[in-house]
Each structure stands twice: as structure tokens, then as C-alpha cells.
């Protein structure tokens, strides 16, 4: 009935997440409210780690892509499950640092890292910096020299793979703001230049072809492209690459139309491709790194709202307005992201008509979903939007000076606020008259 294994309906006909009644959670903590099922998030972490152990002999590391959901609590969860972390900003890096995350298991990404961010990463002892461009490479070398260290790096490579996803979340093609391209020779050239820098150690190469991908073939194709490039680096520069980081982007089920493969299938097929290439070339298989984020956190989270105005426009549409919107979930207005929704206090009711779920922001495009089939929705109902554990809290804003919602983590029978609800005082904290 639902798009995640942790959701069900109890005797009161209320939606449950794990062992918890969502209507009661909404009453206790207020709405809008992010709810994170920590048990499912941990299970998703383990599914990746176990697949890598099974199909690649554990010769690798799973990194949680922090941009999907970065809090001190989730940093602890992923650390306890044996994962490393991918960070893309000084803020994410600082969050992990304050959570005592092991910095040697952190990979620092970004297409335009600032001097201060690179310095922070080096000061904190980040394991690897994924270098995007020559300007950044020079900065890393300069700062590493000032601290008297040799910084381990990977280069971000554009493998030229079409991942068949939304243009805004494609990242592997030559026309992308990320990385250096293979087609025009700049990838080889930047490695050649890096070998002349005294405070740089090239450990690996990285690629990321996009997000919300349901087919395993683009990942296998990317692996083969990258392995051929690794072979070229050895042939032309005598450079031995130890780490192959293939990024993330594995799709999840947002709606009934989505049909993702099990995590184990993605890992198995890519591992097979990498091992087959290594065997053919007579080389040692590289240390393999993946960076899932959405597929670990999304299904573990939901957002609860309270329904306000229900506006029926005859022969046009019915707007159901909730007490949140683009300020806590901007993904629909950004790229038409799909979601499923449930009337949490009438969870088994059958859909009867299409509605449009509208937010409260002063913006016509502030919608969470259009023309979604739903049962009757009334003022005061608790509405649950599913699979919001990734890229919702992390992309939330204070547009219209709306405070961001809290996050409550549930684990077994326990529930815990892991991010407090913002207050109006929080909103003006940095204002100066």
C-alpha cells in the first residue's frame, strides 16, 4: 500500500512509522514535522555495507552523502553503522567534526571550495579532498604546504555518461559545472600537472553521473570508462590509482511509477564489472567507493502537515493547503519531484479525486504535488508526505521568514528530537538594526 516498508496502519486507522502513530506525533511535536525512522536508516546503511562485503570482499567504503541529510545525529548513526561521509561544504564538514566523526573517513567534494573551507578540511585532517579544477588544486597544494602536510586527493572526472534523469540532477556529461572532462584531454593534463606539486598525493579518481537513476547499466558503463582512464593514467604517466569512487545516484521509490532495483543488485553488477576489467588487465582491483545519500535517508523520512484551507475551484482543481510548503520541501518547485501522500488520520481510505497540495508561501509555484489522487481531505486533517528523508530538511529555507520544522527520530519505542523547531527569535538572530 505504501512506498516504504516502515509504514503501516494501526487499529485507529492512523498511519504509523515504525512503532509510532503519526497523528500522535503531530499532536505532541506540532506540524510541520519531519519524522525520521532511524531503524530503517540504519538498515539501509547496512544493506550497502553488506552488499559491498559480499560482492567485493569488503575492499571498499560506503560514504553517506551528507548533503541528503546532515545533522550531528545522522552523522553519529552513519558512523556507528561503519560508513564514511561525503561532504560538500564547510558547514557539513563542521557538523561532522562537532559530532566527532572520524575525519580520515571523510571525502570533501565541491566545484568551488573556498580558501577557508579547504583550510578547515586540512586542519581537521580530512582523509581525501576530491579536487574539481586546477585553481582548486593549486589552493590545496598551497594550504597543505603551509601546514606541512601532503594532502591525499582524488580528481572529479566527467565520464560522459547520459544517466537519463532530470537535467538539473545530471552531472556526468561534458557540459556540467562539475569536474574535468575526458573528451578534451583536460583530465590527463590535470593529473600530469598535479604530479609536479610537492604537497599533493593522487590516490584516486571520482565520478558521479546523476541522481534518481533506476538502471544499473549507466553505473557499469561509468565504471568501465573510469577503469579505462585509470589504465591510461598508468600507461601515459606511470601513475597508479588506488581508489575508484563511483559516486551515488541510486533511485528510490517516490511514487507507484518508480521501480528501483535492490541495493544489492547495483553493487553486485558494478563489482562484477570492476573485477572483470581488473582480471582482463591483470591488475589489482581498486578500492571501491560509493556515495549513496537519498537511497539511505529518503525512505526513512516523512513530513507531517496540518490541513488548513480546502479550496474547490469548480471545473478547475481543488487546492488543499498545508502549514508548510516550499520552505520545508522545495523539490517540486525546483524540478517537479514526485511524492506520495496519505491522510494520516484516515490512512486506509481509498482515493476518490485529484487534489493539489499547496503550501503557505506567497508564491504561486509553492506546491508539493499537483493532481494527486487522494481520499476526501478536510480542514484539520494530518497529511503525511512520504519519502522526504533526503533533500527536504537539507534544502529547507526561511522564505517568508517561516521557521524550519524540527526533526524527530524514532527508534523502536523511543522518540527523540534531533533538530529543534526554529523560533521567530532564531529567524532574527543575525539581524542588525
C-alpha positions in Angstrom: 0.0 0.0 0.0 2.8 2.4 0.9 6.2 3.0 -0.8 8.2 2.1 2.2 8.4 -1.0 4.5 8.3 1.0 7.7 4.8 2.5 7.1 1.6 0.8 8.2 -1.9 1.5 9.5 -3.0 0.8 13.1 -6.3 0.0 14.7 -7.3 3.7 14.8 -6.8 3.8 11.0 -3.8 6.1 11.6 -0.6 6.0 9.6 2.3 4.6 11.6 6.0 4.9 11.0 7.9 2.2 12.8 6.2 1.7 16.1 4.7 5.2 16.2 1.3 6.7 15.4 1.9 9.7 13.1 -1.2 11.5 14.3 0.0 11.3 17.9 3.5 12.5 16.8 1.9 15.5 15.1 -0.1 16.3 18.3 3.0 16.0 20.5 5.5 17.9 18.4 3.4 20.1 16.2 3.4 20.5 12.4 5.1 20.8 10.0 7.2 18.0 11.4 9.9 15.8 9.9 10.0 12.3 11.2 13.0 10.1 10.7 12.8 6.3 11.2 16.3 5.7 12.5 15.8 1.9 12.4 15.2 2.0 8.6 18.0 4.4 8.0 20.4 2.1 9.9 19.0 -0.9 7.9 19.6 1.0 4.6 23.2 1.7 5.7 23.8 -2.0 6.5 22.3 -3.1 3.1 25.0 -1.2 1.3 27.8 -2.3 3.6 26.8 -5.9 3.5 26.5 -5.9 -0.3 30.0 -4.4 -0.7 31.3 -7.1 1.7 29.5 -9.9 -0.2 30.2 -8.9 -3.8 33.6 -7.1 -3.5 35.2 -8.7 -0.5 34.9 -5.6 1.6 37.6 -3.9 -0.5 35.9 -0.5 -0.4 33.9 2.0 1.6 30.4 3.3 1.6 30.1 7.0 2.2 26.9 8.6 3.3 26.3 11.7 1.1 25.8 14.3 3.8 24.0 16.7 1.5 21.0 14.4 1.7 20.5 14.9 5.4 23.3 16.5 7.5 22.8 16.7 11.3 25.0 15.7 14.2 22.7 12.8 15.0 22.7 11.3 11.5 26.5 11.7 11.4 26.6 9.5 14.6 24.2 7.0 13.1 26.2 6.5 9.9 29.5 6.4 11.8 28.0 3.6 14.1 27.0 1.7 11.0 30.6 1.7 9.7 30.1 4.3 6.9 32.3 7.2 5.9 31.0 10.5 4.7 30.9 12.7 1.7 30.7 16.4 2.5 30.3 19.4 0.1 30.8 22.5 2.3 32.5 23.9 5.3 29.1 23.7 7.2 28.7 20.0 6.5 32.4 19.4 7.5 32.0 21.4 10.7 28.8 19.4 11.6 30.6 16.1 11.3 33.6 17.5 13.3 31.3 18.5 16.1 29.7 15.1 16.1 33.3 13.6 16.5 33.0 11.8 13.1 36.4 10.2 12.1 37.8 12.7 9.6 40.0 10.1 7.9 36.8 8.6 6.5 35.6 11.9 5.0 35.8 12.8 1.3 35.4 16.6 0.7 33.6 17.5 -2.6 32.5 20.7 -4.3 33.1 22.6 -7.5 34.1 25.9 -5.9 35.6 25.3 -2.5 36.7 28.4 -0.8 40.2 29.0 0.7 38.6 28.9 4.2 36.8 25.6 3.5 39.9 23.9 2.2 42.0 25.2 5.1 39.3 23.9 7.6 39.4 20.5 5.8 43.2 20.3 6.0 43.3 21.5 9.7 40.7 18.9 10.7 42.5 16.1 8.9 40.0 15.2 6.1 41.0 11.9 4.5 40.6 12.9 0.9 39.8 16.1 -1.0 38.0 15.5 -4.3 39.6 18.2 -6.5 37.4 19.7 -9.1 39.7 22.0 -11.1 43.2 23.4 -11.5 42.5 26.6 -9.5 41.4 24.5 -6.5 44.3 22.1 -7.0 46.8 25.0 -6.5 44.9 26.1 -3.4 45.0 22.7 -1.9 48.8 22.4 -2.6 49.4 25.9 -1.2 47.4 25.3 2.0 48.8 21.8 2.6 52.3 23.3 2.2 51.6 25.9 4.9 50.5 23.1 7.3 53.5 20.9 6.4 51.4 18.0 5.1 50.9 16.1 1.9 47.2 16.1 1.1 45.6 13.0 -0.4 43.3 13.8 -3.3 41.0 12.4 -5.9 40.1 14.2 -9.1 36.5 14.5 -10.2 36.1 13.2 -13.7 33.2 13.7 -16.2 32.8 10.3 -17.7 30.4 11.5 -20.5 27.6 9.2 -19.4 23.9 10.1 -20.0 22.1 8.9 -16.9 18.6 9.5 -18.3 17.4 11.7 -15.4 16.3 15.3 -15.0 18.7 17.9 -16.5 19.2 19.6 -13.1 20.4 16.4 -11.5 22.6 15.1 -14.4 26.3 15.6 -13.5 28.4 13.2 -15.7 28.2 14.9 -19.1 30.8 17.2 -20.5 28.5 20.2 -20.2 28.5 20.2 -16.4 29.8 22.6 -13.8 31.5 19.6 -12.0 34.9 18.2 -12.7 37.3 17.8 -15.6 36.4 16.1 -18.9 37.9 13.1 -20.6 37.0 14.1 -24.2 39.1 17.2 -24.4 42.2 15.8 -22.6 41.9 18.1 -19.6 41.6 15.1 -17.2 45.0 13.7 -18.3 46.5 17.2 -18.2 45.5 18.0 -14.6 46.9 14.7 -13.4 50.2 15.4 -15.2 50.3 18.9 -13.6 49.4 17.5 -10.1 52.4 15.2 -10.2 54.7 18.2 -10.2 53.1 19.6 -6.9 55.1 18.7 -3.8 52.2 18.6 -1.3 49.7 16.6 -3.3 49.2 12.8 -3.3 46.9 11.5 -6.0 45.1 8.5 -4.6 42.1 8.1 -6.9 39.5 9.3 -9.3 35.9 10.1 -8.8 32.8 10.4 -10.9 29.1 11.0 -10.3 26.7 10.6 -13.2 23.5 11.9 -11.6 20.7 11.2 -9.2 17.5 9.1 -9.0 18.8 6.6 -11.6 16.9 3.3 -11.9 19.0 1.4 -14.4 22.3 -0.3 -13.4 23.8 -0.1 -16.8 24.9 3.6 -16.6 26.8 2.8 -13.4 28.5 -0.2 -15.1 29.3 1.9 -18.1 30.8 4.7 -15.9 32.9 2.1 -14.1 34.3 0.8 -17.4 35.0 4.4 -18.6 36.8 5.2 -15.4 38.8 2.0 -15.4 40.0 2.7 -18.9 41.0 6.1 -17.8 42.9 4.6 -14.8 44.7 2.3 -17.3 45.5 5.4 -19.5 47.0 7.2 -16.4 49.4 4.3 -15.8 50.3 4.0 -19.4 51.0 7.7 -20.0 52.1 8.9 -16.6 53.1 5.7 -14.8 50.5 6.8 -12.2 49.0 4.0 -10.1 45.4 4.8 -9.0 44.3 3.1 -5.8 40.7 4.4 -5.3 37.8 4.4 -7.7 34.9 6.4 -6.3 31.8 5.9 -8.4 29.6 8.4 -6.5 25.9 7.7 -5.8 22.6 8.4 -7.5 20.7 5.2 -6.9 17.0 5.7 -7.4 14.3 5.3 -4.7 10.5 4.8 -4.8 8.7 8.1 -4.5 5.6 7.1 -6.3 3.9 3.9 -7.7 5.6 4.6 -11.1 9.1 4.2 -9.6 10.6 0.7 -9.7 14.1 0.8 -8.2 16.4 -2.2 -8.1 17.5 -3.6 -4.7 20.8 -2.0 -3.5 22.5 -5.4 -3.7 21.9 -5.6 -7.5 23.5 -2.2 -8.1 26.6 -3.2 -6.0 26.8 -6.7 -7.4 26.7 -5.6 -11.1 29.2 -2.8 -10.7 31.5 -5.0 -8.6 31.4 -7.7 -11.3 32.3 -5.1 -14.0 35.2 -3.8 -12.0 36.6 -7.3 -11.1 36.2 -8.4 -14.8 38.1 -5.4 -16.0 40.9 -5.9 -13.4 41.2 -9.6 -14.4 41.4 -8.8 -18.1 44.1 -6.2 -17.5 45.9 -8.3 -14.9 45.8 -5.6 -12.3 44.8 -5.3 -8.7 41.1 -4.3 -8.3 40.9 -0.7 -7.0 39.5 0.2 -3.6 35.8 0.9 -4.5 33.8 3.8 -3.0 30.1 4.6 -3.3 28.3 7.7 -2.1 24.6 6.9 -1.5 22.5 9.6 0.2 18.9 9.6 -1.0 18.7 5.8 -1.0 19.7 5.7 2.7 17.7 8.6 4.1 14.7 9.3 1.8 12.5 6.3 2.5 13.3 6.6 6.3 11.6 10.0 6.5 8.2 11.6 6.2 6.8 15.1 6.7 3.6 15.7 8.6 1.4 18.7 8.0 -1.9 20.0 9.2 -4.5 20.8 6.5 -5.9 24.4 6.5 -7.9 25.8 3.7 -9.5 23.4 1.2 -10.4 25.5 -1.9 -12.5 23.8 -4.6 -12.5 25.7 -7.9 -15.3 24.2 -10.0 -14.1 22.6 -13.2 -10.5 23.6 -12.5 -9.0 21.9 -9.4 -9.1 21.5 -5.6 -6.3 23.1 -3.6 -5.6 21.5 -0.2 -3.3 24.0 1.7 -1.0 22.8 4.4 1.0 24.6 7.1 4.3 24.1 5.3 5.4 24.0 1.6 8.4 25.1 -0.4 10.1 26.4 2.8 10.4 22.8 4.0 10.2 21.0 0.7 11.4 22.9 -2.4 11.9 19.9 -4.7 8.6 20.2 -6.5 9.1 23.8 -7.4 12.7 23.1 -8.4 12.2 20.1 -10.7 8.8 18.7 -10.4 9.7 16.0 -7.9 7.1 13.3 -7.4 5.7 12.3 -4.0 3.0 10.1 -2.5 0.8 11.4 0.3 -1.6 9.9 2.9 -4.3 11.4 5.1 -2.6 10.1 8.3 -5.8 10.2 10.4 -7.7 8.2 7.8 -4.9 6.1 6.3 -6.7 3.3 4.6 -9.2 5.5 2.8 -9.4 4.9 -0.9 -8.5 7.8 -3.3 -11.6 9.4 -4.9 -10.4 12.5 -6.7 -7.3 14.5 -7.7 -6.1 17.3 -5.5 -3.2 19.8 -5.5 -1.3 20.0 -2.2 -0.4 23.7 -1.8 2.0 25.3 0.6 1.5 28.5 2.6 4.2 30.6 1.0 3.4 33.7 -1.0 4.3 32.1 -4.3 2.1 30.6 -6.9 4.5 27.8 -7.5 4.6 26.8 -3.9 3.1 23.3 -4.4 4.1 20.0 -3.0 2.2 17.9 -5.6 -0.4 18.5 -8.3 -3.3 16.4 -9.3 -2.5 13.6 -6.9 -5.3 11.1 -6.3 -6.5 11.3 -2.7 -9.5 10.5 -0.4 -11.6 13.3 0.9 -9.4 15.8 2.8 -10.8 18.1 5.4 -9.6 21.0 7.4 -7.7 19.8 10.4 -6.6 16.5 8.9 -3.0 15.4 9.3 -1.4 15.0 5.9 1.8 12.8 5.5 4.1 13.3 2.6 6.2 10.2 2.1 9.9 9.6 1.4 11.1 13.1 2.5 14.1 12.0 4.5 16.5 13.3 1.9 16.8 16.8 0.4 14.0 18.2 2.4 15.4 19.4 5.7 18.8 19.9 4.0 17.2 22.2 1.3 14.7 23.9 3.7 14.8 27.7 3.9 13.3 30.6 5.8 11.5 32.0 2.8 8.7 34.3 4.0 10.5 34.1 7.4 8.9 30.8 8.1 10.8 28.8 10.8 12.2 25.5 9.7 10.5 22.4 11.2 12.1 20.1 13.8 13.2 16.5 13.1 12.1 13.8 15.4 13.9 10.5 15.2 12.1 7.3 16.1 13.9 4.1 17.0 11.9 1.1 18.4 9.6 2.6 21.0 11.8 5.6 21.5 11.4 9.1 20.0 13.8 11.9 20.2 14.1 15.5 18.9 17.3 15.6 16.9 16.8 19.1 15.4 14.8 21.7 17.4 12.0 23.7 15.8 13.2 27.1 14.9 11.6 30.1 16.7 10.9 33.6 15.5 13.8 34.6 17.7 16.0 32.3 15.7 14.8 34.0 12.5 16.0 37.4 13.6 19.1 36.2 15.5 21.6 37.7 13.0 19.6 40.8 12.1 21.2 44.2 12.9 19.1 47.4 13.1 
